[in-house]
């Protein structure tokens, strides 16, 4: 089972978006670099490249790395000091999955940088719940990241693993799309910016208002 992070497991009050904005301000002197950028469902590498290009800066590996290093420093500062609880149902669902007779591997499929995902999930006391993950450090496109997740799953769980054996859990159209790109099943949860009706248009296998509305046994 592959969980997205933002809008699926946690809400950070826009800490990631603010950290990207602060990174471009501090590194390149751009006060409004991210003002027209849609963040939901994107990879951090894709975001960095697109924002650089939109501001007439070369999306070179050096510039992208410069953004990442500054972003991670700001992210640690912007995570909400007074908020450490994940979204409804998250802890119970993970506990229920672990309690199943044939417990599935629980991992991550997220656009976050690995270090960014670790910062966020450690803040919410969730990082230790995930055995491994496919992160947004390398691939700009979400679909490519999903293909990498399938490779990782086969490497860690067995080469005979079929795409249909994977369940992606996410809160955006892009989560549904990337699951379809590799032939995985998908549970869409309306705890992000997209409504239940908007998510339903993309025909996920499962659709719930929040993770309180589905149990591990139902998924099994």
N, C-alpha and C positions, 0 to 999 in steps of 0.2 A: 504494500500500500504506500503510495507516494503522495505526501502532503505538500501543498503550497504553504507559504508562510503568511504573508500579509493579506489580511481580509479573510483568511481561512482559519489560521491558528490564533492570530493575535491582531490587535490594532495598536499602533504606536502613536496615534495622534498626528500623523504626518511627519514623523521624525526623519524618515528616509528622504522625503522630498525636500524638507528643510535642509538636511545635510548636503544634498546635491547642490542646492542653491548657495549655501555657504561655501562649498568647495569652489564653485565657479567664481564667487565673489572674491574669495581670499587668494585663489591661484591666478585668476585672469582679470580681475577687476570688473567683472560683469555682474551688475546688481540684479538683473531680471532675466538671467540666462534660461531659466526653466519655466518662465511664466506661461508659455503656450504648450507645455509638454504634458502628455497624458501618461501617467506612470503605471497604472494598473495593468498587471499581466505582462509587463515588460521584463527584459533582463537588464541587469545593471550595466553590462558591457554595451548592449544596444543603446541604452539611454545615454551613456557617456559619449558614444560615437555620434549619435544624432544631435545631441545638444552642442557638442563641439562644432559639427558641420553647420548647424543652424546659426551659429555665431561667427561664421567665417574663420574657424580655427581648424587646423589639420587634425583629423581623428587618428593620429599616429599612435603606435603602441606607447611611446614615451608620454604623450599628452594624456592618453587614457589612464596610464599608470599614475600620473600626477593627480588626476581627478580622483582615482580610487583611494590613494593614500590620504588625501585631504578629506574625502567623504567619510572614511572610517573614523578619523579623528573627531569630526563634527558629529557623526552618528552617536558615538559614545556620550557626547554631551547632551544631545537632544532627546534621548530616550526618556520617557516620562518617569520622573522620580517617584511619583505618588501612585503609579499604576503598574501592577505586576501580575494581574490575572489575565489568562487567555480568554478567548471567546467562549460563549456558552457551549457546554457539552464536550469540549476538547479533552479535558482530563479524563472524563468518564468514558469517552469512546476509546481513547488509547488504552486505558485500564481494561476495558472490555475486550479489546483485540488481544491483549496479552493473555487474558484469561481463557481464550478459546482453546479447545483441545489441540487443534493444529494451528497454533498462533502464526499469523503471517509476519514476514519481515516488515518493519515499519521504518520508512526512509523519507527523504525529502526530494521534491522536484520543484525548485524555486529559482526565480530570476535574481535573487540576492547573491552578492558575492559570498563566498564561503565564510569569510571573516565577519561580514555584515550579518549574515544569518546567525552565526554563533553569538554575536553581540546581542542581537534581538532575542533569541530564544533563551540565552542564559539569563537575560533580564527577567524573563517570564518563567524561569525554572522549567524549561522544556527541552533544552539542548540534549540532555542525556537520554531522552526518549527515542532518539533516532540513530539507527545503526550506521547509516551512511547517507550520502545525498549527491544529487546532480545540481550544481550551482551555476550562477550567471557570470562566472569569471571569464570563460573562454568563448562561449557562443553568443552572438548577437540575437539570433532568432530563437524564439521559444520552441519551435518545432525541432530544430537541431539539438537543443538541449534535451528534449524528450527522447530523441534517438540515442543520445549519449546515455540517458538514464536506463534505457532498455539494454544497452551494452553492459553497463555497470551491473544491472540486475542479473544478467546472464553470467557475468564473471563471478558474482558473489553467491548466486543461488543455484547455478547449474545451467549449462549451455542449452538444455532442452526446454527452458522456460519459454512459454508462448506469450505473445503480447497480450492476449486476452486474460492471462493470469495476473496482469497488473491492473490496479485500480488507482486512478489519479483523483485526488480530492482537491478541488479548487473553487475559487469564487468569481472567476471571470470567463468571458468568451474564449480568451486565449488558452485557458486551462483545458477547456473542452476541445478546442481545436488541436492542441498539441497531443492530447490523448488520442484523438482520431488519427493523427498523423502516424502514430506507431501501432494502431490497432488495439489500444488499451481501452478498458472501460473507464467511466468517469462518473464521479459523484459531484454535482455542483451544489454549492451552499451559498445562500443569498445573504451572507454577512459582510460582503464587500460593498463596492459602489454600484454594482449591477443588481437590479431587482430580480425577484423570482420570475416574473413574466419575461424579462429580457433574457435571462438564462434559458428559460424554457424554449425560446425560439431556436436554440442551437441543439436541442434534443439530446441532453445528457441521459445516461442510463438511469441515474437516480438524481432527484432534485429535492432539497429540503430548505426550510427557512433558516435553520441553524443546526448544529450538530447534536443538540438535544433531541432532535426529531427523528433520529435514526440510531439503532443499536448495532453493536458488533455482531450479534447473532443474526440480525437482518441482513447485514452485508455478507456474512458468511454463507 
